[in-house]
Amino acid sequence: MSSSRNNAAEEVLLNAARECVQRVGLRRTTLTDVARRAGVSRMTMYRRWPDMSTLVADLMTREWTALVGAAFEAARGDTARDRFVSTVVRAVRALRAHPMFARIVALDPEALLPYLVDRRGTSQDRILARSVDALAKGGGDGSIRAADPELLARGVLLTTHGFVLSTRTMTDAVTEDDLDRELKLLLDRYLRP
């Protein structure tokens, strides 16, 4: 099988996994469920992923990397800082609204905990790399303060964790739009020279 056919087959399986997770959550999804939904044998699944945690890690990496990539592509603004801030706010909003992410937060939030307190995942590493690159380029137009782009990117990522995961706990007296405006202001002032 050619590489593009392998990739296409993997996409079908990941799409089936996403549908299962969105339907019943992470804990209740099995490799057998995914295989059934994709119309393949269990062995097809086990040849690619030895267990659900590996499949879920690949699925989250695909979903979150695509989401952040789309936010970077849609960036608008006169300066590198404007573009980066709009990208981050757009990505935060998109992640909160993502059906699979919302389902994980609602049913299986403990699955996200290791990525917040113990280790970074592949998605976070890719987000950091894109952010470091954007921030380094931003230093060229003078719109971002002179600082190590790696440090700035990590500060931004840590800040956004709360805006992604805890916004629902803060919307009893304000709206998500209000909080997103605050995130924009916070990031703009953090990065401004």
N, C-alpha and C positions, 0 to 999 in steps of 0.2 A: 504494500500500500504506500502511495506517495505521501510525502510530508503534508501536502495541502489536504489530502483525504484524511490523514490522521488528525490534523487540526480541525477539520470539519466534523469528524466523528466525535472528537473531544468536546466541541461546542455543543453538539446535540446532547451529550451526556451532562454537561454543565447546565444547559438550559433546563433539562429535566430535573436536575438537582435543585435549581432555583425554584422551579414550580412546586416541588415537594416541600421545600423549606417554607415557602410563602403560604402553602396550604396548611401544614401541620406543625411547623417549627422544626428546629434542629434536633431536639431530643427524640422526637417521634419519627424522624426520617431515617431510613436505613438504606444501605446500598441496594438491597433487594427492591425497595420501593422505587428508587431511582432507575434501576434497570428495567423494571416493569413499565414505568412511565415512558422511558426512552425506547421501549420495544426491543431490548437486547437481553442477552443472558447475564446472569450474575457473574459468570467468569469474565465476561467482557469488562465489567466494572472492576473486578478484582485485579485484572491485568494492569489497569491504569492506576487504581487507588487501593492500597491495602486495607484501608478503613475509612470510616466516615470523617474522622478529623482531618485526614489528608485531603479528601475531596472538598470538605468545607473550606479549608485553607485556600485551596486553588480557586474555589468559587468566589470567596470573598476578595481574593486578590484580583480576579478578573473584573468583578463588579465595581469595586472601589477604585481601581486603577482607571477603568473606563470613565467612571463618573468624574474623577478629578481631571483626567485628560480632556474631557468635554468642557469642563469649567475653564481650563487653561486656554483652550481653543476659542472660547467665547469671550475672553478677556477684552475689556474696553477701557479706555482712559487715555488721557494726554501724557501721563508719565508712567514710568515703570512701577512706581509705587501705586498709582491709581489702578493700573492693570492688575497688579498682584493682589491688592486688597479686594478688588471686585471678584477676582478668581476665588479667593478664599471664602468670601461670603457666599458666592454662588455654590461652591462645593459643599459648604456646611448645610445650606438650605436643601440642596439636592440629596445629600446623604440622609438628612432627617426624613425626607419625603420618600426615599427609596423603599418600595414595598417589602423587599427582603430584609433590609436593615430594620425597618419598623417592626416587622414580625419577630426578628431576633430580639430586639429591645423589649417587646411586649411579652414574649414567651420564654426566651432563653438568655436573659441579660448576662448571666454568669459566664456565658461563652466569650463575652468581650473582655471580661476582667483581666485575663492574663496579658492582653495587649495594652492594658492601662497601667498595670502595676508590676509586671514581671519582665516582659520582653516586648520588643517591637516585632511586628509581622512584616511580611514582604510588602504589603500595601503601604504601610507606614514608611518603610525604607524608600519605596518609589516616590511617595509624596514628598519626603524630605529631599530626595535628589532633585526633583523638579523644582521645588521651592528654592533650594540653594542656588540652582542655575538661574532662576528668575531674579532672585535677590542680587546675585553677583552682577548680572547684566544691569540691574537697576541702579547699582552704584555708579554706572557709567554716565547716566544723565543727571546725577546729583539729586535725585528725588528720594533716595534712600540713604539713611545715615551711614557714615563710615563705621562699619563693624564687621566682624566675621560673619559671612552669610550663613555658615553652618549653625552658629549660635542663634542668629535671628530666626532661621527656619525652625529650629527646635523650640524656641520660645513661642512662635506662631502655632506650631502643632500642639504644644501643650495647652495653649489658650483655647484652641478650637475644640479640644476634647469636651470641655464643659458646655460649649455652645451646641455641640452635636448631641451629647448624651443627657444633659440635665435641663434643657430648655423647657420640657414639659413641667418640671417642678417649679418653674418661675413664671408661668403664664397665668397665674390666678388673678393678677392685678395689671398685667401688661400683656402685649401680644408678641408673637414670634417676630413680627415685622419690627416692633419696637426694639427687641433684643438684637436683631440683625443690624439695625442702625447703630446700636451701641457697639457691636462687634466691629463694624466698619470704622467707627470713630476710634475705638481702642487700637485697632491695627494701624490705622493711618497715623495716629500720634506716636505709636511705638516705633514705626519705621521712619518717620519724618526726621530729616537732619536737624 
